[in-house]
Amino acid sequence: MFVVFRCSCGRHLYAPKDAKTRTCPCGKRTILSKARVLAQAEDAFAAGEIVRTLQLDGHGMTGFKPAGP
Ligand SMILES: [Zn+2]
């Protein structure tokens, strides 16, 4: 499972759910336990798609849900 969240710089990022931190290209290290999770995805590909959509849209979440159990 992957989680999608937003860095304070505004970039959307994803990381494995069990990761502790994720470093943004801006250089800021986000602690995942303190990040607001925007969406979850089954795998990195799906997470990447969600991030791509968020970057294009940027207006809130409208029903991204994990597809599996
Ligand atoms: Zn950033």
N, CA, C, O and the ligand as a Tripos MOL2 file, in Angstrom:
@<TRIPOS>MOLECULE
protein
  277   275    70     0     0
PROTEIN
NO_CHARGES

@<TRIPOS>ATOM
      1 N           0.8450   -1.2070    0.0000 N.3       1 MET1
      2 CA          0.0000    0.0000    0.0000 C.3       1 MET1
      3 C           0.8760    1.2510    0.0000 C.2       1 MET1
      4 O           1.9010    1.3190    0.6780 O.2       1 MET1
      5 N           0.4460    2.2200   -0.7690 N.am      2 PHE2
      6 CA          1.1580    3.4900   -0.8250 C.3       2 PHE2
      7 C           0.2340    4.6090   -0.3670 C.2       2 PHE2
      8 O          -0.9840    4.5440   -0.5360 O.2       2 PHE2
      9 N           0.8370    5.6290    0.2140 N.am      3 VAL3
     10 CA          0.0520    6.7860    0.6150 C.3       3 VAL3
     11 C           0.4770    7.9930   -0.2170 C.2       3 VAL3
     12 O           1.6390    8.1440   -0.5950 O.2       3 VAL3
     13 N          -0.5020    8.8360   -0.4840 N.am      4 VAL4
     14 CA         -0.2730   10.0690   -1.2280 C.3       4 VAL4
     15 C          -0.4740   11.2390   -0.2810 C.2       4 VAL4
     16 O          -1.4570   11.2880    0.4590 O.2       4 VAL4
     17 N           0.4460   12.1670   -0.3070 N.am      5 PHE5
     18 CA          0.3450   13.3150    0.5950 C.3       5 PHE5
     19 C           0.9460   14.5260   -0.1060 C.2       5 PHE5
     20 O           1.4600   14.4290   -1.2200 O.2       5 PHE5
     21 N           0.8710   15.6510    0.5580 N.am      6 ARG6
     22 CA          1.3740   16.8720   -0.0400 C.3       6 ARG6
     23 C           2.4770   17.4470    0.8240 C.2       6 ARG6
     24 O           2.3380   17.5580    2.0420 O.2       6 ARG6
     25 N           3.5640   17.8080    0.1830 N.am      7 CYS7
     26 CA          4.6400   18.5000    0.8690 C.3       7 CYS7
     27 C           4.2140   19.9430    1.1310 C.2       7 CYS7
     28 O           3.3230   20.4690    0.4650 O.2       7 CYS7
     29 N           4.8590   20.5690    2.1040 N.am      8 SER8
     30 CA          4.4990   21.9560    2.4050 C.3       8 SER8
     31 C           4.8270   22.8950    1.2470 C.2       8 SER8
     32 O           4.3330   24.0220    1.2070 O.2       8 SER8
     33 N           5.6490   22.4450    0.3130 N.am      9 CYS9
     34 CA          5.9690   23.2650   -0.8500 C.3       9 CYS9
     35 C           4.8660   23.1900   -1.9010 C.2       9 CYS9
     36 O           4.8560   23.9620   -2.8590 O.2       9 CYS9
     37 N           3.9380   22.2520   -1.7130 N.am     10 GLY10
     38 CA          2.8300   22.1520   -2.6430 C.3      10 GLY10
     39 C           2.8990   20.9550   -3.5710 C.2      10 GLY10
     40 O           1.9190   20.6250   -4.2390 O.2      10 GLY10
     41 N           4.0480   20.3040   -3.6160 N.am     11 ARG11
     42 CA          4.1550   19.1120   -4.4550 C.3      11 ARG11
     43 C           3.3770   17.9570   -3.8230 C.2      11 ARG11
     44 O           3.3070   17.8250   -2.6010 O.2      11 ARG11
     45 N           2.8080   17.1430   -4.6720 N.am     12 HIS12
     46 CA          2.1990   15.9160   -4.1970 C.3      12 HIS12
     47 C           3.2080   14.7840   -4.3470 C.2      12 HIS12
     48 O           3.8980   14.6660   -5.3600 O.2      12 HIS12
     49 N           3.2720   13.9750   -3.3320 N.am     13 LEU13
     50 CA          4.2480   12.8890   -3.2920 C.3      13 LEU13
     51 C           3.5650   11.6080   -2.8590 C.2      13 LEU13
     52 O           2.4660   11.6220   -2.3050 O.2      13 LEU13
     53 N           4.2380   10.5070   -3.1210 N.am     14 TYR14
     54 CA          3.7470    9.2550   -2.5500 C.3      14 TYR14
     55 C           4.9070    8.4740   -1.9700 C.2      14 TYR14
     56 O           6.0680    8.6890   -2.3200 O.2      14 TYR14
     57 N           4.5670    7.5620   -1.0760 N.am     15 ALA15
     58 CA          5.5820    6.7600   -0.4200 C.3      15 ALA15
     59 C           4.9440    5.4680    0.0620 C.2      15 ALA15
     60 O           3.7360    5.4160    0.2920 O.2      15 ALA15
     61 N           5.7420    4.4370    0.2130 N.am     16 PRO16
     62 CA          5.1970    3.2090    0.8010 C.3      16 PRO16
     63 C           4.6150    3.5070    2.1750 C.2      16 PRO16
     64 O           5.1650    4.3010    2.9370 O.2      16 PRO16
     65 N           3.5100    2.8680    2.4760 N.am     17 LYS17
     66 CA          2.8050    3.1980    3.7110 C.3      17 LYS17
     67 C           3.6700    2.9300    4.9440 C.2      17 LYS17
     68 O           3.5020    3.5850    5.9730 O.2      17 LYS17
     69 N           4.5710    1.9950    4.8480 N.am     18 ASP18
     70 CA          5.3950    1.6730    6.0120 C.3      18 ASP18
     71 C           6.6720    2.5050    6.0910 C.2      18 ASP18
     72 O           7.4860    2.3180    6.9940 O.2      18 ASP18
     73 N           6.8410    3.4170    5.1500 N.am     19 ALA19
     74 CA          8.0170    4.2900    5.2080 C.3      19 ALA19
     75 C           7.8510    5.2940    6.3520 C.2      19 ALA19
     76 O           6.7340    5.6430    6.7350 O.2      19 ALA19
     77 N           8.9720    5.7450    6.8810 N.am     20 LYS20
     78 CA          8.9160    6.7100    7.9830 C.3      20 LYS20
     79 C           8.9120    8.1480    7.4570 C.2      20 LYS20
     80 O           8.1880    9.0120    7.9520 O.2      20 LYS20
     81 N           9.7350    8.3660    6.4500 N.am     21 THR21
     82 CA          9.8650    9.7140    5.8980 C.3      21 THR21
     83 C           9.9650    9.6280    4.3760 C.2      21 THR21
     84 O          10.2350    8.5760    3.7980 O.2      21 THR21
     85 N           9.7360   10.7750    3.7640 N.am     22 ARG22
     86 CA          9.8810   10.8790    2.3190 C.3      22 ARG22
     87 C          10.4890   12.2460    2.0430 C.2      22 ARG22
     88 O           9.9880   13.2660    2.5140 O.2      22 ARG22
     89 N          11.5640   12.2560    1.2820 N.am     23 THR23
     90 CA         12.2010   13.5290    0.9510 C.3      23 THR23
     91 C          11.6790   14.0310   -0.3850 C.2      23 THR23
     92 O          11.7360   13.3330   -1.3980 O.2      23 THR23
     93 N          11.1790   15.2380   -0.3640 N.am     24 CYS24
     94 CA         10.6430   15.8860   -1.5560 C.3      24 CYS24
     95 C          11.7950   16.3830   -2.4120 C.2      24 CYS24
     96 O          12.8840   16.6330   -1.8960 O.2      24 CYS24
     97 N          11.5710   16.5300   -3.7220 N.am     25 PRO25
     98 CA         12.5830   17.1620   -4.5760 C.3      25 PRO25
     99 C          12.9850   18.5610   -4.1020 C.2      25 PRO25
    100 O          14.0700   19.0350   -4.4410 O.2      25 PRO25
    101 N          12.1300   19.2240   -3.3290 N.am     26 CYS26
    102 CA         12.4560   20.5490   -2.8010 C.3      26 CYS26
    103 C          13.4590   20.4650   -1.6540 C.2      26 CYS26
    104 O          14.0160   21.4790   -1.2340 O.2      26 CYS26
    105 N          13.6860   19.2570   -1.1510 N.am     27 GLY27
    106 CA         14.6750   19.0770   -0.0980 C.3      27 GLY27
    107 C          14.0750   18.9020    1.2830 C.2      27 GLY27
    108 O          14.7800   18.5460    2.2280 O.2      27 GLY27
    109 N          12.7880   19.1470    1.4090 N.am     28 LYS28
    110 CA         12.1490   19.0010    2.7170 C.3      28 LYS28
    111 C          11.8220   17.5360    2.9710 C.2      28 LYS28
    112 O          11.3080   16.8380    2.0980 O.2      28 LYS28
    113 N          12.1260   17.0910    4.1700 N.am     29 ARG29
    114 CA         11.8090   15.7270    4.5420 C.3      29 ARG29
    115 C          10.5060   15.7120    5.3240 C.2      29 ARG29
    116 O          10.3940   16.3290    6.3840 O.2      29 ARG29
    117 N           9.5330   15.0070    4.7940 N.am     30 THR30
    118 CA          8.2310   14.9250    5.4590 C.3      30 THR30
    119 C           8.1650   13.6510    6.2850 C.2      30 THR30
    120 O           8.4950   12.5640    5.8110 O.2      30 THR30
    121 N           7.7380   13.8060    7.5120 N.am     31 ILE31
    122 CA          7.5030   12.6440    8.3690 C.3      31 ILE31
    123 C           6.0900   12.1450    8.0810 C.2      31 ILE31
    124 O           5.1050   12.8490    8.3090 O.2      31 ILE31
    125 N           6.0160   10.9280    7.5810 N.am     32 LEU32
    126 CA          4.7290   10.4550    7.0750 C.3      32 LEU32
    127 C           3.6600   10.3930    8.1570 C.2      32 LEU32
    128 O           2.4800   10.6100    7.8800 O.2      32 LEU32
    129 N           4.0600   10.1040    9.3650 N.am     33 SER33
    130 CA          3.0680   10.0120   10.4310 C.3      33 SER33
    131 C           2.4440   11.3690   10.7360 C.2      33 SER33
    132 O           1.3870   11.4470   11.3620 O.2      33 SER33
    133 N           3.1020   12.4330   10.2900 N.am     34 LYS34
    134 CA          2.5670   13.7760   10.5340 C.3      34 LYS34
    135 C           1.9680   14.3980    9.2810 C.2      34 LYS34
    136 O           1.3980   15.4890    9.3230 O.2      34 LYS34
    137 N           2.1050   13.6900    8.1670 N.am     35 ALA35
    138 CA          1.5740   14.2260    6.9230 C.3      35 ALA35
    139 C           0.0760   13.9510    6.8370 C.2      35 ALA35
    140 O          -0.4210   12.9690    7.3880 O.2      35 ALA35
    141 N          -0.6270   14.8240    6.1460 N.am     36 ARG36
    142 CA         -2.0450   14.5670    5.9120 C.3      36 ARG36
    143 C          -2.1650   13.7050    4.6620 C.2      36 ARG36
    144 O          -1.8360   14.1370    3.5570 O.2      36 ARG36
    145 N          -2.6370   12.4960    4.8550 N.am     37 VAL37
    146 CA         -2.7360   11.5610    3.7380 C.3      37 VAL37
    147 C          -3.9500   11.9140    2.8870 C.2      37 VAL37
    148 O          -5.0770   11.9840    3.3770 O.2      37 VAL37
    149 N          -3.6910   12.1340    1.6060 N.am     38 LEU38
    150 CA         -4.7610   12.5260    0.6940 C.3      38 LEU38
    151 C          -5.4280   11.3240    0.0630 C.2      38 LEU38
    152 O          -6.6210   11.3530   -0.2410 O.2      38 LEU38
    153 N          -4.6580   10.2670   -0.1350 N.am     39 ALA39
    154 CA         -5.1900    9.0870   -0.8110 C.3      39 ALA39
    155 C          -4.2810    7.9130   -0.5260 C.2      39 ALA39
    156 O          -3.1430    8.0660   -0.0820 O.2      39 ALA39
    157 N          -4.8130    6.7450   -0.7910 N.am     40 GLN40
    158 CA         -4.0050    5.5370   -0.6800 C.3      40 GLN40
    159 C          -4.1360    4.7680   -1.9800 C.2      40 GLN40
    160 O          -5.1530    4.8390   -2.6710 O.2      40 GLN40
    161 N          -3.0860    4.0330   -2.2920 N.am     41 ALA41
    162 CA         -3.0840    3.2820   -3.5390 C.3      41 ALA41
    163 C          -2.4760    1.9100   -3.3100 C.2      41 ALA41
    164 O          -1.6850    1.6990   -2.3910 O.2      41 ALA41
    165 N          -2.8650    0.9970   -4.1640 N.am     42 GLU42
    166 CA         -2.4040   -0.3730   -4.0220 C.3      42 GLU42
    167 C          -0.9200   -0.5200   -4.3290 C.2      42 GLU42
    168 O          -0.2250   -1.3190   -3.7010 O.2      42 GLU42
    169 N          -0.4410    0.2460   -5.2890 N.am     43 ASP43
    170 CA          0.9510    0.0900   -5.7000 C.3      43 ASP43
    171 C           1.5100    1.4270   -6.1820 C.2      43 ASP43
    172 O           0.7960    2.4260   -6.2670 O.2      43 ASP43
    173 N           2.7890    1.4170   -6.4900 N.am     44 ALA44
    174 CA          3.4510    2.6640   -6.8620 C.3      44 ALA44
    175 C           2.8710    3.2450   -8.1490 C.2      44 ALA44
    176 O           2.7950    4.4630   -8.3120 O.2      44 ALA44
    177 N           2.4710    2.3730   -9.0470 N.am     45 PHE45
    178 CA          1.9070    2.8640  -10.3040 C.3      45 PHE45
    179 C           0.6150    3.6350  -10.0490 C.2      45 PHE45
    180 O           0.4280    4.7420  -10.5540 O.2      45 PHE45
    181 N          -0.2650    3.0410   -9.2660 N.am     46 ALA46
    182 CA         -1.5300    3.7020   -8.9520 C.3      46 ALA46
    183 C          -1.2830    4.9950   -8.1810 C.2      46 ALA46
    184 O          -1.9420    6.0060   -8.4250 O.2      46 ALA46
    185 N          -0.3330    4.9560   -7.2530 N.am     47 ALA47
    186 CA         -0.0090    6.1580   -6.4840 C.3      47 ALA47
    187 C           0.4960    7.2640   -7.4080 C.2      47 ALA47
    188 O           0.1460    8.4330   -7.2510 O.2      47 ALA47
    189 N           1.3150    6.8770   -8.3610 N.am     48 GLY48
    190 CA          1.8350    7.8470   -9.3210 C.3      48 GLY48
    191 C           0.7280    8.4730  -10.1500 C.2      48 GLY48
    192 O           0.7690    9.6630  -10.4630 O.2      48 GLY48
    193 N          -0.2550    7.6690  -10.5030 N.am     49 GLU49
    194 CA         -1.3910    8.1790  -11.2590 C.3      49 GLU49
    195 C          -2.1820    9.1970  -10.4370 C.2      49 GLU49
    196 O          -2.6050   10.2340  -10.9480 O.2      49 GLU49
    197 N          -2.3710    8.8860   -9.1710 N.am     50 ILE50
    198 CA         -3.1020    9.8040   -8.2920 C.3      50 ILE50
    199 C          -2.3350   11.1150   -8.1600 C.2      50 ILE50
    200 O          -2.9190   12.1960   -8.2430 O.2      50 ILE50
    201 N          -1.0330   11.0140   -7.9570 N.am     51 VAL51
    202 CA         -0.2100   12.2210   -7.8420 C.3      51 VAL51
    203 C          -0.3160   13.0450   -9.1150 C.2      51 VAL51
    204 O          -0.4300   14.2700   -9.0650 O.2      51 VAL51
    205 N          -0.2800   12.3760  -10.2400 N.am     52 ARG52
    206 CA         -0.3480   13.0780  -11.5150 C.3      52 ARG52
    207 C          -1.6850   13.8200  -11.6340 C.2      52 ARG52
    208 O          -1.7380   14.9710  -12.0660 O.2      52 ARG52
    209 N          -2.7420   13.1440  -11.2480 N.am     53 THR53
    210 CA         -4.0640   13.7640  -11.2950 C.3      53 THR53
    211 C          -4.1420   14.9600  -10.3540 C.2      53 THR53
    212 O          -4.6900   16.0040  -10.7060 O.2      53 THR53
    213 N          -3.5940   14.8010   -9.1650 N.am     54 LEU54
    214 CA         -3.6230   15.8960   -8.1970 C.3      54 LEU54
    215 C          -2.8320   17.0950   -8.7150 C.2      54 LEU54
    216 O          -3.2500   18.2410   -8.5450 O.2      54 LEU54
    217 N          -1.7100   16.8330   -9.3340 N.am     55 GLN55
    218 CA         -0.8940   17.9260   -9.8430 C.3      55 GLN55
    219 C          -1.6400   18.6870  -10.9360 C.2      55 GLN55
    220 O          -1.5320   19.9080  -11.0470 O.2      55 GLN55
    221 N          -2.3930   17.9450  -11.7350 N.am     56 LEU56
    222 CA         -3.1390   18.5810  -12.8170 C.3      56 LEU56
    223 C          -4.3300   19.3490  -12.2820 C.2      56 LEU56
    224 O          -4.6440   20.4440  -12.7480 O.2      56 LEU56
    225 N          -4.9850   18.7590  -11.3000 N.am     57 ASP57
    226 CA         -6.2370   19.3050  -10.8140 C.3      57 ASP57
    227 C          -6.0000   20.2880   -9.6640 C.2      57 ASP57
    228 O          -6.2680   21.4850   -9.7770 O.2      57 ASP57
    229 N          -5.4970   19.7520   -8.5730 N.am     58 GLY58
    230 CA         -5.1760   20.5990   -7.4390 C.3      58 GLY58
    231 C          -6.3620   21.0280   -6.6130 C.2      58 GLY58
    232 O          -6.2160   21.8100   -5.6730 O.2      58 GLY58
    233 N          -7.5280   20.5330   -6.9460 N.am     59 HIS59
    234 CA         -8.7060   20.9540   -6.2060 C.3      59 HIS59
    235 C          -9.3160   19.7910   -5.4340 C.2      59 HIS59
    236 O         -10.2910   19.1790   -5.8700 O.2      59 HIS59
    237 N          -8.7340   19.5020   -4.2940 N.am     60 GLY60
    238 CA         -9.3730   18.5520   -3.3840 C.3      60 GLY60
    239 C          -9.4690   17.1420   -3.9030 C.2      60 GLY60
    240 O          -9.0110   16.8120   -4.9960 O.2      60 GLY60
    241 N         -10.0730   16.3350   -3.0900 N.am     61 MET61
    242 CA        -10.1750   14.9160   -3.3920 C.3      61 MET61
    243 C         -11.6220   14.5690   -3.6740 C.2      61 MET61
    244 O         -12.5370   15.0170   -2.9840 O.2      61 MET61
    245 N         -11.8040   13.7650   -4.7000 N.am     62 THR62
    246 CA        -13.1700   13.3950   -5.0420 C.3      62 THR62
    247 C         -13.2880   11.8860   -5.2270 C.2      62 THR62
    248 O         -13.7540   11.4190   -6.2670 O.2      62 THR62
    249 N         -12.8810   11.1490   -4.2520 N.am     63 GLY63
    250 CA        -13.2100    9.7390   -4.2680 C.3      63 GLY63
    251 C         -12.1350    8.7910   -4.7460 C.2      63 GLY63
    252 O         -12.4460    7.7570   -5.3380 O.2      63 GLY63
    253 N         -10.8890    9.1130   -4.5070 N.am     64 PHE64
    254 CA         -9.8620    8.1050   -4.7420 C.3      64 PHE64
    255 C          -9.9120    7.0840   -3.6120 C.2      64 PHE64
    256 O          -9.8390    7.4370   -2.4350 O.2      64 PHE64
    257 N         -10.0320    5.8670   -3.9710 N.am     65 LYS65
    258 CA        -10.0640    4.8340   -2.9460 C.3      65 LYS65
    259 C          -9.2180    3.6530   -3.4170 C.2      65 LYS65
    260 O          -9.0890    3.4030   -4.6160 O.2      65 LYS65
    261 N          -8.6590    2.9480   -2.4740 N.am     66 PRO66
    262 CA         -7.9430    1.7430   -2.8850 C.3      66 PRO66
    263 C          -8.9070    0.7500   -3.5090 C.2      66 PRO66
    264 O         -10.0390    0.5960   -3.0500 O.2      66 PRO66
    265 N          -8.4580    0.0870   -4.5460 N.am     67 ALA67
    266 CA         -9.3560   -0.7940   -5.2890 C.3      67 ALA67
    267 C          -9.4630   -2.1720   -4.6390 C.2      67 ALA67
    268 O         -10.4660   -2.8630   -4.8130 O.2      67 ALA67
    269 N          -8.4500   -2.5670   -3.9030 N.am     68 GLY68
    270 CA         -8.4120   -3.9230   -3.3860 C.3      68 GLY68
    271 C          -9.0090   -4.0480   -1.9900 C.2      68 GLY68
    272 O          -9.5960   -3.0970   -1.4750 O.2      68 GLY68
    273 N          -8.8640   -5.1920   -1.3950 N.am     69 PRO69
    274 CA         -9.3840   -5.4240   -0.0450 C.3      69 PRO69
    275 C          -8.6550   -4.6270    1.0180 C.2      69 PRO69
    276 O          -8.9870   -4.7250    2.2000 O.2      69 PRO69
    277 ZN          8.4830   19.8760   -1.1870 Zn       70 ZN70
@<TRIPOS>BOND
     1     1     2 1
     2     2     3 1
     3     3     4 2
     4     3     5 am
     5     5     6 1
     6     6     7 1
     7     7     8 2
     8     7     9 am
     9     9    10 1
    10    10    11 1
    11    11    12 2
    12    11    13 am
    13    13    14 1
    14    14    15 1
    15    15    16 2
    16    15    17 am
    17    17    18 1
    18    18    19 1
    19    19    20 2
    20    19    21 am
    21    21    22 1
    22    22    23 1
    23    23    24 2
    24    23    25 am
    25    25    26 1
    26    26    27 1
    27    27    28 2
    28    27    29 am
    29    29    30 1
    30    30    31 1
    31    31    32 2
    32    31    33 am
    33    33    34 1
    34    34    35 1
    35    35    36 2
    36    35    37 am
    37    37    38 1
    38    38    39 1
    39    39    40 2
    40    39    41 am
    41    41    42 1
    42    42    43 1
    43    43    44 2
    44    43    45 am
    45    45    46 1
    46    46    47 1
    47    47    48 2
    48    47    49 am
    49    49    50 1
    50    50    51 1
    51    51    52 2
    52    51    53 am
    53    53    54 1
    54    54    55 1
    55    55    56 2
    56    55    57 am
    57    57    58 1
    58    58    59 1
    59    59    60 2
    60    59    61 am
    61    61    62 1
    62    62    63 1
    63    63    64 2
    64    63    65 am
    65    65    66 1
    66    66    67 1
    67    67    68 2
    68    67    69 am
    69    69    70 1
    70    70    71 1
    71    71    72 2
    72    71    73 am
    73    73    74 1
    74    74    75 1
    75    75    76 2
    76    75    77 am
    77    77    78 1
    78    78    79 1
    79    79    80 2
    80    79    81 am
    81    81    82 1
    82    82    83 1
    83    83    84 2
    84    83    85 am
    85    85    86 1
    86    86    87 1
    87    87    88 2
    88    87    89 am
    89    89    90 1
    90    90    91 1
    91    91    92 2
    92    91    93 am
    93    93    94 1
    94    94    95 1
    95    95    96 2
    96    95    97 am
    97    97    98 1
    98    98    99 1
    99    99   100 2
   100    99   101 am
   101   101   102 1
   102   102   103 1
   103   103   104 2
   104   103   105 am
   105   105   106 1
   106   106   107 1
   107   107   108 2
   108   107   109 am
   109   109   110 1
   110   110   111 1
   111   111   112 2
   112   111   113 am
   113   113   114 1
   114   114   115 1
   115   115   116 2
   116   115   117 am
   117   117   118 1
   118   118   119 1
   119   119   120 2
   120   119   121 am
   121   121   122 1
   122   122   123 1
   123   123   124 2
   124   123   125 am
   125   125   126 1
   126   126   127 1
   127   127   128 2
   128   127   129 am
   129   129   130 1
   130   130   131 1
   131   131   132 2
   132   131   133 am
   133   133   134 1
   134   134   135 1
   135   135   136 2
   136   135   137 am
   137   137   138 1
   138   138   139 1
   139   139   140 2
   140   139   141 am
   141   141   142 1
   142   142   143 1
   143   143   144 2
   144   143   145 am
   145   145   146 1
   146   146   147 1
   147   147   148 2
   148   147   149 am
   149   149   150 1
   150   150   151 1
   151   151   152 2
   152   151   153 am
   153   153   154 1
   154   154   155 1
   155   155   156 2
   156   155   157 am
   157   157   158 1
   158   158   159 1
   159   159   160 2
   160   159   161 am
   161   161   162 1
   162   162   163 1
   163   163   164 2
   164   163   165 am
   165   165   166 1
   166   166   167 1
   167   167   168 2
   168   167   169 am
   169   169   170 1
   170   170   171 1
   171   171   172 2
   172   171   173 am
   173   173   174 1
   174   174   175 1
   175   175   176 2
   176   175   177 am
   177   177   178 1
   178   178   179 1
   179   179   180 2
   180   179   181 am
   181   181   182 1
   182   182   183 1
   183   183   184 2
   184   183   185 am
   185   185   186 1
   186   186   187 1
   187   187   188 2
   188   187   189 am
   189   189   190 1
   190   190   191 1
   191   191   192 2
   192   191   193 am
   193   193   194 1
   194   194   195 1
   195   195   196 2
   196   195   197 am
   197   197   198 1
   198   198   199 1
   199   199   200 2
   200   199   201 am
   201   201   202 1
   202   202   203 1
   203   203   204 2
   204   203   205 am
   205   205   206 1
   206   206   207 1
   207   207   208 2
   208   207   209 am
   209   209   210 1
   210   210   211 1
   211   211   212 2
   212   211   213 am
   213   213   214 1
   214   214   215 1
   215   215   216 2
   216   215   217 am
   217   217   218 1
   218   218   219 1
   219   219   220 2
   220   219   221 am
   221   221   222 1
   222   222   223 1
   223   223   224 2
   224   223   225 am
   225   225   226 1
   226   226   227 1
   227   227   228 2
   228   227   229 am
   229   229   230 1
   230   230   231 1
   231   231   232 2
   232   231   233 am
   233   233   234 1
   234   234   235 1
   235   235   236 2
   236   235   237 am
   237   237   238 1
   238   238   239 1
   239   239   240 2
   240   239   241 am
   241   241   242 1
   242   242   243 1
   243   243   244 2
   244   243   245 am
   245   245   246 1
   246   246   247 1
   247   247   248 2
   248   247   249 am
   249   249   250 1
   250   250   251 1
   251   251   252 2
   252   251   253 am
   253   253   254 1
   254   254   255 1
   255   255   256 2
   256   255   257 am
   257   257   258 1
   258   258   259 1
   259   259   260 2
   260   259   261 am
   261   261   262 1
   262   262   263 1
   263   263   264 2
   264   263   265 am
   265   265   266 1
   266   266   267 1
   267   267   268 2
   268   267   269 am
   269   269   270 1
   270   270   271 1
   271   271   272 2
   272   271   273 am
   273   273   274 1
   274   274   275 1
   275   275   276 2
@<TRIPOS>SUBSTRUCTURE
     1 MET1         2 RESIDUE 1 A MET
     2 PHE2         6 RESIDUE 1 A PHE
     3 VAL3        10 RESIDUE 1 A VAL
     4 VAL4        14 RESIDUE 1 A VAL
     5 PHE5        18 RESIDUE 1 A PHE
     6 ARG6        22 RESIDUE 1 A ARG
     7 CYS7        26 RESIDUE 1 A CYS
     8 SER8        30 RESIDUE 1 A SER
     9 CYS9        34 RESIDUE 1 A CYS
    10 GLY10       38 RESIDUE 1 A GLY
    11 ARG11       42 RESIDUE 1 A ARG
    12 HIS12       46 RESIDUE 1 A HIS
    13 LEU13       50 RESIDUE 1 A LEU
    14 TYR14       54 RESIDUE 1 A TYR
    15 ALA15       58 RESIDUE 1 A ALA
    16 PRO16       62 RESIDUE 1 A PRO
    17 LYS17       66 RESIDUE 1 A LYS
    18 ASP18       70 RESIDUE 1 A ASP
    19 ALA19       74 RESIDUE 1 A ALA
    20 LYS20       78 RESIDUE 1 A LYS
    21 THR21       82 RESIDUE 1 A THR
    22 ARG22       86 RESIDUE 1 A ARG
    23 THR23       90 RESIDUE 1 A THR
    24 CYS24       94 RESIDUE 1 A CYS
    25 PRO25       98 RESIDUE 1 A PRO
    26 CYS26      102 RESIDUE 1 A CYS
    27 GLY27      106 RESIDUE 1 A GLY
    28 LYS28      110 RESIDUE 1 A LYS
    29 ARG29      114 RESIDUE 1 A ARG
    30 THR30      118 RESIDUE 1 A THR
    31 ILE31      122 RESIDUE 1 A ILE
    32 LEU32      126 RESIDUE 1 A LEU
    33 SER33      130 RESIDUE 1 A SER
    34 LYS34      134 RESIDUE 1 A LYS
    35 ALA35      138 RESIDUE 1 A ALA
    36 ARG36      142 RESIDUE 1 A ARG
    37 VAL37      146 RESIDUE 1 A VAL
    38 LEU38      150 RESIDUE 1 A LEU
    39 ALA39      154 RESIDUE 1 A ALA
    40 GLN40      158 RESIDUE 1 A GLN
    41 ALA41      162 RESIDUE 1 A ALA
    42 GLU42      166 RESIDUE 1 A GLU
    43 ASP43      170 RESIDUE 1 A ASP
    44 ALA44      174 RESIDUE 1 A ALA
    45 PHE45      178 RESIDUE 1 A PHE
    46 ALA46      182 RESIDUE 1 A ALA
    47 ALA47      186 RESIDUE 1 A ALA
    48 GLY48      190 RESIDUE 1 A GLY
    49 GLU49      194 RESIDUE 1 A GLU
    50 ILE50      198 RESIDUE 1 A ILE
    51 VAL51      202 RESIDUE 1 A VAL
    52 ARG52      206 RESIDUE 1 A ARG
    53 THR53      210 RESIDUE 1 A THR
    54 LEU54      214 RESIDUE 1 A LEU
    55 GLN55      218 RESIDUE 1 A GLN
    56 LEU56      222 RESIDUE 1 A LEU
    57 ASP57      226 RESIDUE 1 A ASP
    58 GLY58      230 RESIDUE 1 A GLY
    59 HIS59      234 RESIDUE 1 A HIS
    60 GLY60      238 RESIDUE 1 A GLY
    61 MET61      242 RESIDUE 1 A MET
    62 THR62      246 RESIDUE 1 A THR
    63 GLY63      250 RESIDUE 1 A GLY
    64 PHE64      254 RESIDUE 1 A PHE
    65 LYS65      258 RESIDUE 1 A LYS
    66 PRO66      262 RESIDUE 1 A PRO
    67 ALA67      266 RESIDUE 1 A ALA
    68 GLY68      270 RESIDUE 1 A GLY
    69 PRO69      274 RESIDUE 1 A PRO
    70 ZN70       277 GROUP 0 **** ****
